[in-house]
Amino acid sequence: MHHASIRTANIHRAIAFYEQLGFAVAERFTTGYTLACWMEGLSSRIELIQIPEPNPTSDPFADEHYVGYYHLSFDLTQLAPDLPEWLAKLKERFAVASQNNLDGLLPLKVLLEPTQQQIGNTVYEVAFVADADGLPLEFIRVLAKI
């Protein structure tokens, strides 16, 4: 996959959010009449597109009847030795950034604390957070093959 595209109400706040996750802006450009950029990090690429006059965001994580794209998932198996520790450090980074009023960032919203989940013959460690616009993001690590 080349990239995943995310529409955002405030591109500067979204960039600041994804920078806290370890992404960096690779290209800035306009698409039609609005600002956009590609960001690279966590072994992936995302595209942020600012939407002027945005509608309120749906809550796909809490709405069990929601249909459509659900979340982005980032595999941290090779990047972080421990998901709970990684998430704790991420919360700290967001707390400092929000206290310093970095582009309007708020403290990190955790949707699901790290938990274990078996899918097929693999045991994963899984956590979910909400991005700057409320989009669920999943962070996953392989713990074991059974």
N, CA, C and O atoms as CSV, one atom per row, in Angstrom:
chain,resi,resn,atom,element,x,y,z
A,1,MET,N,N,0.846,-1.167,0.000
A,1,MET,CA,C,0.000,0.000,0.000
A,1,MET,C,C,0.896,1.236,0.000
A,1,MET,O,O,1.915,1.266,0.690
A,2,HIS,N,N,0.525,2.236,-0.759
A,2,HIS,CA,C,1.315,3.464,-0.839
A,2,HIS,C,C,1.090,4.352,0.378
A,2,HIS,O,O,2.053,4.816,0.987
A,3,HIS,N,N,-0.178,4.598,0.744
A,3,HIS,CA,C,-0.478,5.412,1.916
A,3,HIS,C,C,-1.943,5.230,2.312
A,3,HIS,O,O,-2.752,4.707,1.546
A,4,ALA,N,N,-2.257,5.669,3.513
A,4,ALA,CA,C,-3.646,5.770,3.976
A,4,ALA,C,C,-3.939,7.256,4.116
A,4,ALA,O,O,-3.115,8.007,4.638
A,5,SER,N,N,-5.105,7.681,3.652
A,5,SER,CA,C,-5.467,9.092,3.655
A,5,SER,C,C,-6.424,9.396,4.805
A,5,SER,O,O,-7.394,8.674,5.038
A,6,ILE,N,N,-6.128,10.475,5.513
A,6,ILE,CA,C,-6.928,10.883,6.671
A,6,ILE,C,C,-7.375,12.321,6.466
A,6,ILE,O,O,-6.556,13.215,6.250
A,7,ARG,N,N,-8.675,12.532,6.538
A,7,ARG,CA,C,-9.215,13.886,6.453
A,7,ARG,C,C,-9.247,14.458,7.866
A,7,ARG,O,O,-9.660,13.787,8.811
A,8,THR,N,N,-8.809,15.699,7.995
A,8,THR,CA,C,-8.695,16.312,9.314
A,8,THR,C,C,-9.317,17.705,9.334
A,8,THR,O,O,-9.328,18.406,8.323
A,9,ALA,N,N,-9.828,18.091,10.487
A,9,ALA,CA,C,-10.402,19.425,10.657
A,9,ALA,C,C,-9.306,20.483,10.792
A,9,ALA,O,O,-9.525,21.648,10.459
A,10,ASN,N,N,-8.123,20.080,11.282
A,10,ASN,CA,C,-7.038,21.028,11.522
A,10,ASN,C,C,-5.718,20.322,11.221
A,10,ASN,O,O,-5.230,19.533,12.031
A,11,ILE,N,N,-5.150,20.605,10.064
A,11,ILE,CA,C,-3.952,19.879,9.630
A,11,ILE,C,C,-2.759,20.128,10.556
A,11,ILE,O,O,-1.933,19.235,10.749
A,12,HIS,N,N,-2.661,21.320,11.125
A,12,HIS,CA,C,-1.518,21.610,12.006
A,12,HIS,C,C,-1.603,20.800,13.293
A,12,HIS,O,O,-0.593,20.279,13.767
A,13,ARG,N,N,-2.808,20.690,13.863
A,13,ARG,CA,C,-2.996,19.856,15.059
A,13,ARG,C,C,-2.768,18.383,14.720
A,13,ARG,O,O,-2.170,17.654,15.512
A,14,ALA,N,N,-3.241,17.934,13.544
A,14,ALA,CA,C,-3.048,16.539,13.129
A,14,ALA,C,C,-1.572,16.231,12.915
A,14,ALA,O,O,-1.097,15.171,13.321
A,15,ILE,N,N,-0.842,17.145,12.282
A,15,ILE,CA,C,0.602,16.945,12.098
A,15,ILE,C,C,1.281,16.825,13.455
A,15,ILE,O,O,2.095,15.926,13.664
A,16,ALA,N,N,0.952,17.725,14.380
A,16,ALA,CA,C,1.552,17.679,15.719
A,16,ALA,C,C,1.230,16.352,16.405
A,16,ALA,O,O,2.092,15.782,17.075
A,17,PHE,N,N,0.002,15.851,16.246
A,17,PHE,CA,C,-0.388,14.572,16.840
A,17,PHE,C,C,0.477,13.439,16.285
A,17,PHE,O,O,1.072,12.677,17.047
A,18,TYR,N,N,0.544,13.332,14.959
A,18,TYR,CA,C,1.284,12.224,14.353
A,18,TYR,C,C,2.791,12.356,14.567
A,18,TYR,O,O,3.495,11.347,14.588
A,19,GLU,N,N,3.297,13.574,14.726
A,19,GLU,CA,C,4.710,13.736,15.074
A,19,GLU,C,C,4.996,13.122,16.442
A,19,GLU,O,O,6.068,12.554,16.648
A,20,GLN,N,N,4.059,13.228,17.376
A,20,GLN,CA,C,4.240,12.611,18.695
A,20,GLN,C,C,4.329,11.089,18.583
A,20,GLN,O,O,4.967,10.440,19.412
A,21,LEU,N,N,3.687,10.520,17.555
A,21,LEU,CA,C,3.742,9.073,17.328
A,21,LEU,C,C,5.038,8.650,16.641
A,21,LEU,O,O,5.352,7.460,16.591
A,22,GLY,N,N,5.789,9.611,16.114
A,22,GLY,CA,C,7.045,9.290,15.443
A,22,GLY,C,C,7.017,9.520,13.941
A,22,GLY,O,O,7.964,9.152,13.247
A,23,PHE,N,N,5.957,10.118,13.426
A,23,PHE,CA,C,5.886,10.444,12.002
A,23,PHE,C,C,6.589,11.767,11.745
A,23,PHE,O,O,6.724,12.597,12.644
A,24,ALA,N,N,7.038,11.957,10.499
A,24,ALA,CA,C,7.637,13.216,10.063
A,24,ALA,C,C,7.043,13.591,8.717
A,24,ALA,O,O,6.751,12.722,7.895
A,25,VAL,N,N,6.868,14.875,8.495
A,25,VAL,CA,C,6.336,15.347,7.213
A,25,VAL,C,C,7.353,15.050,6.121
A,25,VAL,O,O,8.519,15.429,6.235
A,26,ALA,N,N,6.916,14.374,5.066
A,26,ALA,CA,C,7.778,14.058,3.925
A,26,ALA,C,C,7.531,15.027,2.766
A,26,ALA,O,O,8.470,15.409,2.069
A,27,GLU,N,N,6.284,15.423,2.559
A,27,GLU,CA,C,5.912,16.352,1.485
A,27,GLU,C,C,4.726,17.184,1.937
A,27,GLU,O,O,3.802,16.663,2.562
A,28,ARG,N,N,4.745,18.466,1.628
A,28,ARG,CA,C,3.587,19.339,1.825
A,28,ARG,C,C,3.086,19.735,0.445
A,28,ARG,O,O,3.881,20.010,-0.454
A,29,PHE,N,N,1.763,19.765,0.274
A,29,PHE,CA,C,1.196,20.124,-1.017
A,29,PHE,C,C,-0.244,20.574,-0.823
A,29,PHE,O,O,-0.790,20.495,0.277
A,30,THR,N,N,-0.851,21.049,-1.908
A,30,THR,CA,C,-2.276,21.360,-1.862
A,30,THR,C,C,-2.993,20.370,-2.759
A,30,THR,O,O,-2.453,19.911,-3.766
A,31,THR,N,N,-4.198,20.055,-2.381
A,31,THR,CA,C,-5.042,19.191,-3.195
A,31,THR,C,C,-6.342,19.945,-3.414
A,31,THR,O,O,-7.125,20.140,-2.484
A,32,GLY,N,N,-6.563,20.364,-4.648
A,32,GLY,CA,C,-7.720,21.216,-4.911
A,32,GLY,C,C,-7.529,22.542,-4.214
A,32,GLY,O,O,-6.639,23.314,-4.571
A,33,TYR,N,N,-8.356,22.814,-3.226
A,33,TYR,CA,C,-8.340,24.101,-2.531
A,33,TYR,C,C,-7.858,24.002,-1.090
A,33,TYR,O,O,-8.060,24.932,-0.308
A,34,THR,N,N,-7.230,22.902,-0.730
A,34,THR,CA,C,-6.909,22.722,0.679
A,34,THR,C,C,-5.488,22.211,0.899
A,34,THR,O,O,-4.833,21.743,-0.032
A,35,LEU,N,N,-5.026,22.306,2.134
A,35,LEU,CA,C,-3.684,21.872,2.515
A,35,LEU,C,C,-3.639,20.354,2.689
A,35,LEU,O,O,-4.615,19.724,3.097
A,36,ALA,N,N,-2.480,19.791,2.367
A,36,ALA,CA,C,-2.291,18.350,2.525
A,36,ALA,C,C,-0.811,18.069,2.748
A,36,ALA,O,O,0.043,18.915,2.484
A,37,CYS,N,N,-0.525,16.869,3.236
A,37,CYS,CA,C,0.865,16.449,3.385
A,37,CYS,C,C,0.934,14.934,3.472
A,37,CYS,O,O,-0.041,14.265,3.816
A,38,TRP,N,N,2.108,14.411,3.153
A,38,TRP,CA,C,2.420,13.015,3.417
A,38,TRP,C,C,3.327,13.002,4.631
A,38,TRP,O,O,4.227,13.831,4.764
A,39,MET,N,N,3.073,12.041,5.519
A,39,MET,CA,C,3.922,11.844,6.688
A,39,MET,C,C,4.378,10.403,6.693
A,39,MET,O,O,3.626,9.502,6.322
A,40,GLU,N,N,5.619,10.185,7.117
A,40,GLU,CA,C,6.172,8.834,7.170
A,40,GLU,C,C,6.628,8.521,8.586
A,40,GLU,O,O,7.212,9.364,9.267
A,41,GLY,N,N,6.352,7.299,9.017
A,41,GLY,CA,C,6.750,6.842,10.337
A,41,GLY,C,C,6.109,5.509,10.647
A,41,GLY,O,O,5.188,5.088,9.946
A,42,LEU,N,N,6.577,4.838,11.682
A,42,LEU,CA,C,6.056,3.531,12.088
A,42,LEU,C,C,5.947,2.584,10.901
A,42,LEU,O,O,4.980,1.833,10.776
A,43,SER,N,N,6.949,2.630,10.038
A,43,SER,CA,C,7.033,1.766,8.844
A,43,SER,C,C,5.846,1.945,7.910
A,43,SER,O,O,5.420,0.987,7.265
A,44,SER,N,N,5.300,3.169,7.827
A,44,SER,CA,C,4.152,3.419,6.960
A,44,SER,C,C,4.119,4.877,6.508
A,44,SER,O,O,4.945,5.695,6.915
A,45,ARG,N,N,3.146,5.174,5.662
A,45,ARG,CA,C,2.958,6.542,5.169
A,45,ARG,C,C,1.473,6.880,5.266
A,45,ARG,O,O,0.615,6.072,4.911
A,46,ILE,N,N,1.184,8.095,5.755
A,46,ILE,CA,C,-0.187,8.585,5.787
A,46,ILE,C,C,-0.254,9.896,5.014
A,46,ILE,O,O,0.753,10.583,4.838
A,47,GLU,N,N,-1.432,10.224,4.565
A,47,GLU,CA,C,-1.684,11.510,3.926
A,47,GLU,C,C,-2.720,12.229,4.786
A,47,GLU,O,O,-3.772,11.670,5.097
A,48,LEU,N,N,-2.423,13.455,5.163
A,48,LEU,CA,C,-3.380,14.276,5.889
A,48,LEU,C,C,-3.943,15.312,4.923
A,48,LEU,O,O,-3.196,15.947,4.180
A,49,ILE,N,N,-5.255,15.477,4.938
A,49,ILE,CA,C,-5.931,16.465,4.097
A,49,ILE,C,C,-6.833,17.299,4.996
A,49,ILE,O,O,-7.716,16.766,5.667
A,50,GLN,N,N,-6.608,18.613,5.007
A,50,GLN,CA,C,-7.444,19.486,5.822
A,50,GLN,C,C,-8.773,19.721,5.116
A,50,GLN,O,O,-8.805,20.019,3.922
A,51,ILE,N,N,-9.870,19.585,5.858
A,51,ILE,CA,C,-11.202,19.795,5.315
A,51,ILE,C,C,-11.765,21.104,5.872
A,51,ILE,O,O,-12.042,21.207,7.067
A,52,PRO,N,N,-11.930,22.101,5.002
A,52,PRO,CA,C,-12.546,23.352,5.471
A,52,PRO,C,C,-14.010,23.086,5.850
A,52,PRO,O,O,-14.689,22.299,5.189
A,53,GLU,N,N,-14.483,23.724,6.884
A,53,GLU,CA,C,-15.855,23.581,7.361
A,53,GLU,C,C,-16.239,22.110,7.553
A,53,GLU,O,O,-17.207,21.638,6.955
A,54,PRO,N,N,-15.481,21.384,8.388
A,54,PRO,CA,C,-15.740,19.949,8.567
A,54,PRO,C,C,-17.023,19.679,9.347
A,54,PRO,O,O,-17.435,20.472,10.194
A,55,ASN,N,N,-17.636,18.554,9.046
A,55,ASN,CA,C,-18.761,18.067,9.839
A,55,ASN,C,C,-18.207,17.374,11.080
A,55,ASN,O,O,-17.034,17.002,11.104
A,56,PRO,N,N,-19.032,17.195,12.109
A,56,PRO,CA,C,-18.563,16.452,13.284
A,56,PRO,C,C,-18.135,15.039,12.892
A,56,PRO,O,O,-18.709,14.435,11.986
A,57,THR,N,N,-17.128,14.526,13.581
A,57,THR,CA,C,-16.593,13.203,13.306
A,57,THR,C,C,-17.499,12.123,13.894
A,57,THR,O,O,-18.023,12.280,14.998
A,58,SER,N,N,-17.683,11.025,13.153
A,58,SER,CA,C,-18.396,9.861,13.683
A,58,SER,C,C,-17.544,9.226,14.772
A,58,SER,O,O,-16.362,9.546,14.902
A,59,ASP,N,N,-18.131,8.332,15.551
A,59,ASP,CA,C,-17.378,7.619,16.573
A,59,ASP,C,C,-17.417,6.128,16.248
A,59,ASP,O,O,-18.183,5.383,16.858
A,60,PRO,N,N,-16.591,5.685,15.288
A,60,PRO,CA,C,-16.645,4.279,14.884
A,60,PRO,C,C,-16.242,3.307,15.982
A,60,PRO,O,O,-16.637,2.142,15.938
A,61,PHE,N,N,-15.471,3.749,16.962
A,61,PHE,CA,C,-15.031,2.848,18.026
A,61,PHE,C,C,-16.177,2.532,18.985
A,61,PHE,O,O,-16.318,1.394,19.432
A,62,ALA,N,N,-16.993,3.532,19.300
A,62,ALA,CA,C,-18.072,3.346,20.276
A,62,ALA,C,C,-19.391,2.916,19.637
A,62,ALA,O,O,-20.216,2.287,20.301
A,63,ASP,N,N,-19.605,3.242,18.363
A,63,ASP,CA,C,-20.873,2.925,17.699
A,63,ASP,C,C,-20.801,1.527,17.093
A,63,ASP,O,O,-20.160,1.321,16.063
A,64,GLU,N,N,-21.463,0.569,17.738
A,64,GLU,CA,C,-21.389,-0.822,17.270
A,64,GLU,C,C,-22.120,-1.037,15.947
A,64,GLU,O,O,-22.009,-2.109,15.351
A,65,HIS,N,N,-22.863,-0.040,15.482
A,65,HIS,CA,C,-23.585,-0.160,14.216
A,65,HIS,C,C,-22.887,0.590,13.080
A,65,HIS,O,O,-23.369,0.591,11.948
A,66,TYR,N,N,-21.762,1.221,13.379
A,66,TYR,CA,C,-20.999,1.973,12.382
A,66,TYR,C,C,-20.547,1.039,11.261
A,66,TYR,O,O,-20.084,-0.072,11.518
A,67,VAL,N,N,-20.684,1.497,10.028
A,67,VAL,CA,C,-20.225,0.740,8.865
A,67,VAL,C,C,-19.254,1.628,8.093
A,67,VAL,O,O,-19.521,2.812,7.885
A,68,GLY,N,N,-18.136,1.060,7.673
A,68,GLY,CA,C,-17.156,1.813,6.899
A,68,GLY,C,C,-15.760,1.547,7.431
A,68,GLY,O,O,-15.542,0.640,8.234
A,69,TYR,N,N,-14.825,2.355,6.967
A,69,TYR,CA,C,-13.465,2.203,7.458
A,69,TYR,C,C,-13.471,2.376,8.966
A,69,TYR,O,O,-14.091,3.299,9.495
A,70,TYR,N,N,-12.773,1.479,9.656
A,70,TYR,CA,C,-12.854,1.439,11.109
A,70,TYR,C,C,-11.634,2.047,11.790
A,70,TYR,O,O,-11.781,2.913,12.653
A,71,HIS,N,N,-10.420,1.606,11.414
A,71,HIS,CA,C,-9.226,2.134,12.054
A,71,HIS,C,C,-7.988,1.813,11.217
A,71,HIS,O,O,-8.019,0.966,10.325
A,72,LEU,N,N,-6.914,2.506,11.527
A,72,LEU,CA,C,-5.599,2.177,10.995
A,72,LEU,C,C,-4.895,1.355,12.062
A,72,LEU,O,O,-5.113,1.568,13.254
A,73,SER,N,N,-4.052,0.417,11.646
A,73,SER,CA,C,-3.340,-0.436,12.587
A,73,SER,C,C,-1.850,-0.378,12.292
A,73,SER,O,O,-1.425,-0.532,11.147
A,74,PHE,N,N,-1.062,-0.155,13.333
A,74,PHE,CA,C,0.387,-0.059,13.203
A,74,PHE,C,C,1.030,-1.202,13.978
A,74,PHE,O,O,0.760,-1.390,15.164
A,75,ASP,N,N,1.881,-1.959,13.297
A,75,ASP,CA,C,2.569,-3.100,13.902
A,75,ASP,C,C,3.850,-2.609,14.567
A,75,ASP,O,O,4.774,-2.148,13.898
A,76,LEU,N,N,3.890,-2.715,15.884
A,76,LEU,CA,C,5.047,-2.250,16.654
A,76,LEU,C,C,5.983,-3.382,17.053
A,76,LEU,O,O,6.900,-3.175,17.848
A,77,THR,N,N,5.760,-4.585,16.508
A,77,THR,CA,C,6.541,-5.753,16.922
A,77,THR,C,C,8.045,-5.491,16.846
A,77,THR,O,O,8.781,-5.843,17.769
A,78,GLN,N,N,8.502,-4.885,15.770
A,78,GLN,CA,C,9.940,-4.624,15.600
A,78,GLN,C,C,10.373,-3.276,16.175
A,78,GLN,O,O,11.567,-2.984,16.243
A,79,LEU,N,N,9.404,-2.452,16.589
A,79,LEU,CA,C,9.726,-1.089,17.008
A,79,LEU,C,C,9.662,-0.858,18.515
A,79,LEU,O,O,10.296,0.063,19.029
A,80,ALA,N,N,8.901,-1.689,19.222
A,80,ALA,CA,C,8.739,-1.493,20.669
A,80,ALA,C,C,8.743,-2.846,21.368
A,80,ALA,O,O,7.962,-3.724,21.000
A,81,PRO,N,N,9.598,-3.037,22.362
A,81,PRO,CA,C,9.659,-4.334,23.037
A,81,PRO,C,C,8.497,-4.598,23.994
A,81,PRO,O,O,8.272,-5.739,24.398
A,82,ASP,N,N,7.752,-3.536,24.362
A,82,ASP,CA,C,6.688,-3.699,25.342
A,82,ASP,C,C,5.599,-2.663,25.060
A,82,ASP,O,O,5.861,-1.464,25.157
A,83,LEU,N,N,4.389,-3.095,24.715
A,83,LEU,CA,C,3.317,-2.163,24.355
A,83,LEU,C,C,2.850,-1.305,25.538
A,83,LEU,O,O,2.692,-0.096,25.363
A,84,PRO,N,N,2.621,-1.870,26.733
A,84,PRO,CA,C,2.214,-1.004,27.844
A,84,PRO,C,C,3.228,0.098,28.150
A,84,PRO,O,O,2.848,1.235,28.430
A,85,GLU,N,N,4.517,-0.240,28.096
A,85,GLU,CA,C,5.554,0.762,28.351
A,85,GLU,C,C,5.569,1.812,27.241
A,85,GLU,O,O,5.696,3.005,27.516
A,86,TRP,N,N,5.440,1.370,25.979
A,86,TRP,CA,C,5.408,2.285,24.841
A,86,TRP,C,C,4.236,3.254,24.982
A,86,TRP,O,O,4.390,4.456,24.763
A,87,LEU,N,N,3.069,2.734,25.348
A,87,LEU,CA,C,1.880,3.572,25.496
A,87,LEU,C,C,2.037,4.540,26.671
A,87,LEU,O,O,1.619,5.693,26.567
A,88,ALA,N,N,2.623,4.106,27.773
A,88,ALA,CA,C,2.847,4.991,28.925
A,88,ALA,C,C,3.749,6.168,28.529
A,88,ALA,O,O,3.482,7.309,28.906
A,89,LYS,N,N,4.808,5.889,27.774
A,89,LYS,CA,C,5.701,6.961,27.319
A,89,LYS,C,C,4.981,7.898,26.359
A,89,LYS,O,O,5.200,9.110,26.382
A,90,LEU,N,N,4.118,7.334,25.511
A,90,LEU,CA,C,3.350,8.149,24.576
A,90,LEU,C,C,2.405,9.076,25.338
A,90,LEU,O,O,2.282,10.252,24.993
A,91,LYS,N,N,1.742,8.561,26.364
A,91,LYS,CA,C,0.858,9.393,27.196
A,91,LYS,C,C,1.639,10.548,27.807
A,91,LYS,O,O,1.154,11.679,27.843
A,92,GLU,N,N,2.852,10.266,28.290
A,92,GLU,CA,C,3.693,11.313,28.879
A,92,GLU,C,C,4.031,12.383,27.851
A,92,GLU,O,O,3.949,13.576,28.144
A,93,ARG,N,N,4.417,11.957,26.629
A,93,ARG,CA,C,4.743,12.927,25.572
A,93,ARG,C,C,3.542,13.814,25.270
A,93,ARG,O,O,3.692,15.025,25.104
A,94,PHE,N,N,2.359,13.224,25.197
A,94,PHE,CA,C,1.160,14.010,24.915
A,94,PHE,C,C,0.816,14.939,26.070
A,94,PHE,O,O,0.366,16.062,25.840
A,95,ALA,N,N,1.017,14.499,27.296
A,95,ALA,CA,C,0.740,15.350,28.454
A,95,ALA,C,C,1.634,16.596,28.416
A,95,ALA,O,O,1.158,17.709,28.640
A,96,VAL,N,N,2.915,16.410,28.134
A,96,VAL,CA,C,3.849,17.536,28.046
A,96,VAL,C,C,3.462,18.444,26.882
A,96,VAL,O,O,3.433,19.666,27.034
A,97,ALA,N,N,3.166,17.858,25.723
A,97,ALA,CA,C,2.797,18.654,24.544
A,97,ALA,C,C,1.523,19.448,24.796
A,97,ALA,O,O,1.425,20.604,24.384
A,98,SER,N,N,0.543,18.842,25.467
A,98,SER,CA,C,-0.715,19.555,25.723
A,98,SER,C,C,-0.499,20.671,26.751
A,98,SER,O,O,-1.113,21.732,26.640
A,99,GLN,N,N,0.360,20.447,27.745
A,99,GLN,CA,C,0.656,21.499,28.727
A,99,GLN,C,C,1.376,22.667,28.071
A,99,GLN,O,O,1.181,23.820,28.454
A,100,ASN,N,N,2.212,22.363,27.079
A,100,ASN,CA,C,2.939,23.407,26.354
A,100,ASN,C,C,2.114,23.993,25.222
A,100,ASN,O,O,2.602,24.825,24.457
A,101,ASN,N,N,0.851,23.554,25.113
A,101,ASN,CA,C,-0.087,24.036,24.099
A,101,ASN,C,C,0.476,23.886,22.686
A,101,ASN,O,O,0.350,24.794,21.864
A,102,LEU,N,N,1.090,22.753,22.410
A,102,LEU,CA,C,1.681,22.469,21.110
A,102,LEU,C,C,0.587,22.264,20.070
A,102,LEU,O,O,-0.020,21.195,20.014
A,103,ASP,N,N,0.329,23.275,19.249
A,103,ASP,CA,C,-0.656,23.227,18.168
A,103,ASP,C,C,-2.034,22.739,18.616
A,103,ASP,O,O,-2.756,22.112,17.841
A,104,GLY,N,N,-2.392,23.026,19.855
A,104,GLY,CA,C,-3.720,22.665,20.340
A,104,GLY,C,C,-3.902,21.201,20.689
A,104,GLY,O,O,-5.031,20.722,20.797
A,105,LEU,N,N,-2.783,20.476,20.870
A,105,LEU,CA,C,-2.898,19.059,21.243
A,105,LEU,C,C,-3.508,18.918,22.623
A,105,LEU,O,O,-3.249,19.718,23.522
A,106,LEU,N,N,-4.329,17.878,22.775
A,106,LEU,CA,C,-4.914,17.514,24.055
A,106,LEU,C,C,-4.182,16.289,24.583
A,106,LEU,O,O,-3.439,15.652,23.837
A,107,PRO,N,N,-4.374,15.944,25.856
A,107,PRO,CA,C,-3.795,14.684,26.344
A,107,PRO,C,C,-4.290,13.520,25.486
A,107,PRO,O,O,-5.384,13.577,24.924
A,108,LEU,N,N,-3.490,12.478,25.390
A,108,LEU,CA,C,-3.820,11.320,24.569
A,108,LEU,C,C,-5.085,10.646,25.083
A,108,LEU,O,O,-5.214,10.388,26.280
A,109,LYS,N,N,-6.011,10.361,24.184
A,109,LYS,CA,C,-7.238,9.646,24.537
A,109,LYS,C,C,-7.037,8.168,24.214
A,109,LYS,O,O,-6.952,7.783,23.048
A,110,VAL,N,N,-6.964,7.352,25.251
A,110,VAL,CA,C,-6.805,5.908,25.078
A,110,VAL,C,C,-8.190,5.288,25.019
A,110,VAL,O,O,-8.997,5.452,25.934
A,111,LEU,N,N,-8.456,4.572,23.929
A,111,LEU,CA,C,-9.749,3.907,23.746
A,111,LEU,C,C,-9.749,2.503,24.323
A,111,LEU,O,O,-10.778,2.018,24.794
A,112,LEU,N,N,-8.583,1.845,24.286
A,112,LEU,CA,C,-8.442,0.502,24.843
A,112,LEU,C,C,-7.017,0.351,25.340
A,112,LEU,O,O,-6.069,0.420,24.558
A,113,GLU,N,N,-6.867,0.145,26.628
A,113,GLU,CA,C,-5.537,-0.108,27.202
A,113,GLU,C,C,-5.002,-1.428,26.637
A,113,GLU,O,O,-5.785,-2.259,26.176
A,114,PRO,N,N,-3.683,-1.632,26.666
A,114,PRO,CA,C,-3.116,-2.864,26.113
A,114,PRO,C,C,-3.779,-4.118,26.689
A,114,PRO,O,O,-3.959,-4.267,27.897
A,115,THR,N,N,-4.125,-4.996,25.776
A,115,THR,CA,C,-4.756,-6.259,26.140
A,115,THR,C,C,-4.241,-7.330,25.186
A,115,THR,O,O,-3.706,-7.011,24.123
A,116,GLN,N,N,-4.398,-8.585,25.556
A,116,GLN,CA,C,-3.972,-9.674,24.679
A,116,GLN,C,C,-5.163,-10.206,23.901
A,116,GLN,O,O,-6.287,-10.264,24.399
A,117,GLN,N,N,-4.879,-10.593,22.659
A,117,GLN,CA,C,-5.924,-11.123,21.790
A,117,GLN,C,C,-5.305,-12.220,20.927
A,117,GLN,O,O,-4.245,-12.032,20.328
A,118,GLN,N,N,-5.976,-13.354,20.873
A,118,GLN,CA,C,-5.499,-14.436,20.004
A,118,GLN,C,C,-6.306,-14.415,18.719
A,118,GLN,O,O,-7.537,-14.427,18.737
A,119,ILE,N,N,-5.586,-14.385,17.598
A,119,ILE,CA,C,-6.200,-14.464,16.273
A,119,ILE,C,C,-5.484,-15.591,15.552
A,119,ILE,O,O,-4.284,-15.515,15.292
A,120,GLY,N,N,-6.235,-16.639,15.231
A,120,GLY,CA,C,-5.616,-17.819,14.639
A,120,GLY,C,C,-4.620,-18.411,15.617
A,120,GLY,O,O,-4.952,-18.652,16.777
A,121,ASN,N,N,-3.398,-18.646,15.153
A,121,ASN,CA,C,-2.380,-19.228,16.035
A,121,ASN,C,C,-1.400,-18.185,16.571
A,121,ASN,O,O,-0.307,-18.528,17.021
A,122,THR,N,N,-1.793,-16.916,16.523
A,122,THR,CA,C,-0.923,-15.837,16.997
A,122,THR,C,C,-1.573,-15.093,18.157
A,122,THR,O,O,-2.758,-14.761,18.120
A,123,VAL,N,N,-0.769,-14.838,19.191
A,123,VAL,CA,C,-1.222,-14.023,20.320
A,123,VAL,C,C,-0.637,-12.626,20.136
A,123,VAL,O,O,0.571,-12.453,19.969
A,124,TYR,N,N,-1.521,-11.641,20.171
A,124,TYR,CA,C,-1.133,-10.248,19.978
A,124,TYR,C,C,-1.363,-9.458,21.259
A,124,TYR,O,O,-2.186,-9.820,22.100
A,125,GLU,N,N,-0.621,-8.380,21.379
A,125,GLU,CA,C,-0.869,-7.344,22.364
A,125,GLU,C,C,-1.464,-6.187,21.554
A,125,GLU,O,O,-0.900,-5.792,20.534
A,126,VAL,N,N,-2.593,-5.647,22.002
A,126,VAL,CA,C,-3.338,-4.667,21.218
A,126,VAL,C,C,-3.746,-3.489,22.097
A,126,VAL,O,O,-4.142,-3.677,23.247
A,127,ALA,N,N,-3.650,-2.276,21.555
A,127,ALA,CA,C,-4.146,-1.073,22.225
A,127,ALA,C,C,-4.740,-0.155,21.165
A,127,ALA,O,O,-4.339,-0.197,20.002
A,128,PHE,N,N,-5.700,0.677,21.574
A,128,PHE,CA,C,-6.307,1.664,20.680
A,128,PHE,C,C,-6.234,3.042,21.311
A,128,PHE,O,O,-6.439,3.195,22.515
A,129,VAL,N,N,-5.938,4.059,20.481
A,129,VAL,CA,C,-6.017,5.459,20.893
A,129,VAL,C,C,-6.822,6.202,19.826
A,129,VAL,O,O,-7.046,5.690,18.729
A,130,ALA,N,N,-7.252,7.417,20.169
A,130,ALA,CA,C,-7.946,8.272,19.205
A,130,ALA,C,C,-6.974,9.331,18.710
A,130,ALA,O,O,-6.208,9.893,19.493
A,131,ASP,N,N,-7.005,9.602,17.403
A,131,ASP,CA,C,-6.124,10.651,16.880
A,131,ASP,C,C,-6.744,12.021,17.153
A,131,ASP,O,O,-7.739,12.116,17.872
A,132,ALA,N,N,-6.176,13.069,16.594
A,132,ALA,CA,C,-6.612,14.438,16.866
A,132,ALA,C,C,-8.054,14.701,16.457
A,132,ALA,O,O,-8.687,15.614,16.989
A,133,ASP,N,N,-8.585,13.916,15.521
A,133,ASP,CA,C,-9.975,14.068,15.075
A,133,ASP,C,C,-10.872,12.943,15.572
A,133,ASP,O,O,-12.038,12.867,15.183
A,134,GLY,N,N,-10.349,12.071,16.424
A,134,GLY,CA,C,-11.152,10.985,16.968
A,134,GLY,C,C,-11.066,9.680,16.207
A,134,GLY,O,O,-11.742,8.719,16.575
A,135,LEU,N,N,-10.248,9.608,15.145
A,135,LEU,CA,C,-10.087,8.372,14.390
A,135,LEU,C,C,-9.394,7.329,15.250
A,135,LEU,O,O,-8.335,7.610,15.812
A,136,PRO,N,N,-9.966,6.118,15.371
A,136,PRO,CA,C,-9.286,5.083,16.150
A,136,PRO,C,C,-8.003,4.623,15.461
A,136,PRO,O,O,-7.977,4.393,14.252
A,137,LEU,N,N,-6.946,4.496,16.250
A,137,LEU,CA,C,-5.673,3.969,15.780
A,137,LEU,C,C,-5.338,2.767,16.645
A,137,LEU,O,O,-5.398,2.840,17.872
A,138,GLU,N,N,-4.984,1.656,16.000
A,138,GLU,CA,C,-4.618,0.447,16.720
A,138,GLU,C,C,-3.108,0.264,16.686
A,138,GLU,O,O,-2.466,0.500,15.663
A,139,PHE,N,N,-2.549,-0.158,17.811
A,139,PHE,CA,C,-1.139,-0.490,17.901
A,139,PHE,C,C,-1.074,-1.934,18.344
A,139,PHE,O,O,-1.692,-2.322,19.335
A,140,ILE,N,N,-0.317,-2.732,17.600
A,140,ILE,CA,C,-0.349,-4.171,17.776
A,140,ILE,C,C,1.072,-4.707,17.813
A,140,ILE,O,O,1.953,-4.209,17.112
A,141,ARG,N,N,1.291,-5.735,18.645
A,141,ARG,CA,C,2.577,-6.422,18.730
A,141,ARG,C,C,2.324,-7.913,18.768
A,141,ARG,O,O,1.396,-8.373,19.433
A,142,VAL,N,N,3.140,-8.670,18.061
A,142,VAL,CA,C,3.068,-10.128,18.142
A,142,VAL,C,C,3.756,-10.548,19.430
A,142,VAL,O,O,4.903,-10.178,19.679
A,143,LEU,N,N,3.051,-11.324,20.248
A,143,LEU,CA,C,3.634,-11.841,21.488
A,143,LEU,C,C,4.119,-13.273,21.329
A,143,LEU,O,O,5.183,-13.637,21.831
A,144,ALA,N,N,3.320,-14.097,20.617
A,144,ALA,CA,C,3.690,-15.505,20.490
A,144,ALA,C,C,2.937,-16.166,19.339
A,144,ALA,O,O,1.837,-15.760,18.965
A,145,LYS,N,N,3.563,-17.182,18.804
A,145,LYS,CA,C,2.910,-18.071,17.828
A,145,LYS,C,C,2.635,-19.376,18.560
A,145,LYS,O,O,3.521,-19.916,19.222
A,146,ILE,N,N,1.425,-19.880,18.447
A,146,ILE,CA,C,1.034,-21.100,19.140
A,146,ILE,C,C,1.021,-22.272,18.159
A,146,ILE,O,O,0.715,-23.399,18.548
